[in-house]
Amino acid sequence: MSIARCNNVEDFRRLARRRLPAPMFNYIDGAADDEWSLKNNTRAFEKYELINRALVNVAEIDTRTHVLGCDMPMPIFLAPTGGGRLFHHNKELAAARAANKHRVLMAVSTLGTTSMEDIAKATSAPKMFQVYLHKDLGLTKELVERARASGFTSICLTVDSPVGGNRERDKRSGLTFPPKMTLATILACAIKPEWSLRFAINPEFKFANVDHALSKEGKASQGIMEYFNNQFDRTANWQGAEWLAKLWGGPFAIKGVLSAEDAKIAADSGATAIMISNHGGRQLDGSAAPVDCVRPMRDAVGRKLELIVDGGVRRGSHVVKALALGADAVSFGRPMLYSLAAGGEKGVDRMLTIMREELERDLALVGCAKVRDLNESYVRVRA
Ligand SMILES: Cc1cc2nc3c(=O)[nH]c(=O)nc-3n(C[C@H](O)[C@H](O)[C@H](O)COP(=O)(O)O)c2cc1C
């Protein structure tokens, strides 16, 4: 199968599985414990059905919106994901170039393997930098100042990771950062020669945004779970969010909120947006599907906050449902990573093209010419 024959996110997933050694594929594809939340995130969209309006002029479809202080060509953007070097030799840069082409916002993870400065050179589209409240708040502050200096347009604070989730697929596959060549890894890599050759030519793997701080501590080669468990401040509270909102002073999202009560506190703490997310099911298994939290949260905060749904979005019709339920935009992680692994920049480019086409077609079919006009009259809970 080639990229040209990928017609949906599941096709990219299958191609990624063919291209990547099993530990790397499983790192993207897996989640916490029994992976119930992972499955439920997408399944939850099936609870809602669309009610199309008839005989509406849909000759011109307008997918433009304004979220996080930026004009966007469509209400879809790339969620922050760490570890890009594991999935493609061009790492996050490949995704950034595709985002630039589509003018789509890219969120960049603290735990990326390309520095935020290099990503800023690759895309002039809006950019979000994702941070955590580190035990060393000086490091969080430094990252925020660097994001400002590099022209990032918003930041988000991930709050669903006071400790690392229990990702059993990674335990089974023995994945480490950087990947260590154990017998099992060597066998897994041997049957994926293209990926392995690229990795042998350039085995460099580093958490490019924080490598300097880790090297100072002599911990440059720690794993992502170790990073979660060693570096994040488990005593963090809403004052930390307030501090960050003031420090940044611009569009500020809190990522990983499911509770309507927390959304109200976030609004009072200086947030301008919530990314309704359970980290793609990678943290607390059993946590609610983000799409199910949209309506209660919108009811709780009114128009005080922008709401972004993140988790399980795989189809244009999922975007339509999320927005009809009250969200302002959606973002996704795995669709970007599957397409990155499947074909680098070209893969992400094609995936974004497919999502845009699906969204445009679904808006025409639902009888709503402007994405910003979607409202609850287009959706209902299935009987
Ligand atoms: C491989 C991988 C790495 C991720 N790394 C981060 C990260 O560094 N920071 C973060 O806030 N979220 C991270 N996420 C979560 C995503 O931002 C997003 O919440 C999640 O992928 C949404 O679910 P989806 O994959 O079903 O779209 C990661 C997700 C994946 C799959």
The ligand as an SDF file (V2000), in Angstrom:
LIG
                    3D

 31 33  0  0  0  0  0  0  0  0999 V2000
    2.5650    9.1320   20.7400 C   0  0  0  0  0  0  0  0  0  0  0  0
    1.8520   10.2260   21.4600 C   0  0  0  0  0  0  0  0  0  0  0  0
    2.5790   11.1790   22.1510 C   0  0  0  0  0  0  0  0  0  0  0  0
    1.9250   12.2110   22.8360 C   0  0  0  0  0  0  0  0  0  0  0  0
    2.6720   13.1640   23.4890 N   0  0  0  0  0  0  0  0  0  0  0  0
    2.0340   14.1860   24.1230 C   0  0  0  0  0  0  0  0  0  0  0  0
    2.7870   15.2170   24.7620 C   0  0  0  0  0  0  0  0  0  0  0  0
    4.0080   15.2180   24.7220 O   0  0  0  0  0  0  0  0  0  0  0  0
    2.0960   16.1930   25.4110 N   0  0  0  0  0  0  0  0  0  0  0  0
    0.7100   16.2240   25.4450 C   0  0  0  0  0  0  0  0  0  0  0  0
    0.1300   17.1310   26.0420 O   0  0  0  0  0  0  0  0  0  0  0  0
   -0.0130   15.2630   24.8360 N   0  0  0  0  0  0  0  0  0  0  0  0
    0.6110   14.2560   24.1730 C   0  0  0  0  0  0  0  0  0  0  0  0
   -0.1230   13.2910   23.5450 N   0  0  0  0  0  0  0  0  0  0  0  0
   -1.5980   13.3900   23.5600 C   0  0  0  0  0  0  0  0  0  0  0  0
   -2.1050   14.1990   22.3710 C   0  0  0  0  0  0  0  0  0  0  0  0
   -1.7720   15.5580   22.4710 O   0  0  0  0  0  0  0  0  0  0  0  0
   -3.6240   14.1090   22.2370 C   0  0  0  0  0  0  0  0  0  0  0  0
   -4.2020   14.5120   23.4490 O   0  0  0  0  0  0  0  0  0  0  0  0
   -4.1140   12.7150   21.8810 C   0  0  0  0  0  0  0  0  0  0  0  0
   -3.2540   12.1120   20.9530 O   0  0  0  0  0  0  0  0  0  0  0  0
   -5.5310   12.8310   21.3020 C   0  0  0  0  0  0  0  0  0  0  0  0
   -6.0410   11.5730   20.9910 O   0  0  0  0  0  0  0  0  0  0  0  0
   -5.9760   10.9500   19.5100 P   0  0  0  0  0  0  0  0  0  0  0  0
   -4.6050   10.3800   19.3720 O   0  0  0  0  0  0  0  0  0  0  0  0
   -7.0470    9.9330   19.5330 O   0  0  0  0  0  0  0  0  0  0  0  0
   -6.2330   12.0560   18.5140 O   0  0  0  0  0  0  0  0  0  0  0  0
    0.5150   12.2740   22.8410 C   0  0  0  0  0  0  0  0  0  0  0  0
   -0.2200   11.3000   22.1260 C   0  0  0  0  0  0  0  0  0  0  0  0
    0.4280   10.3110   21.4270 C   0  0  0  0  0  0  0  0  0  0  0  0
   -0.3880    9.3180   20.6590 C   0  0  0  0  0  0  0  0  0  0  0  0
  1  2  1  0
  2  3  1  0
  2 30  2  0
  3  4  2  0
  4  5  1  0
  4 28  1  0
  5  6  2  0
  6  7  1  0
  6 13  1  0
  7  8  2  0
  7  9  1  0
  9 10  1  0
 10 11  2  0
 10 12  1  0
 12 13  2  0
 13 14  1  0
 14 15  1  0
 14 28  1  0
 15 16  1  0
 16 17  1  0
 16 18  1  0
 18 19  1  0
 18 20  1  0
 20 21  1  0
 20 22  1  0
 22 23  1  0
 23 24  1  0
 24 25  2  0
 24 26  1  0
 24 27  1  0
 28 29  2  0
 29 30  1  0
 30 31  1  0
M  END
$$$$
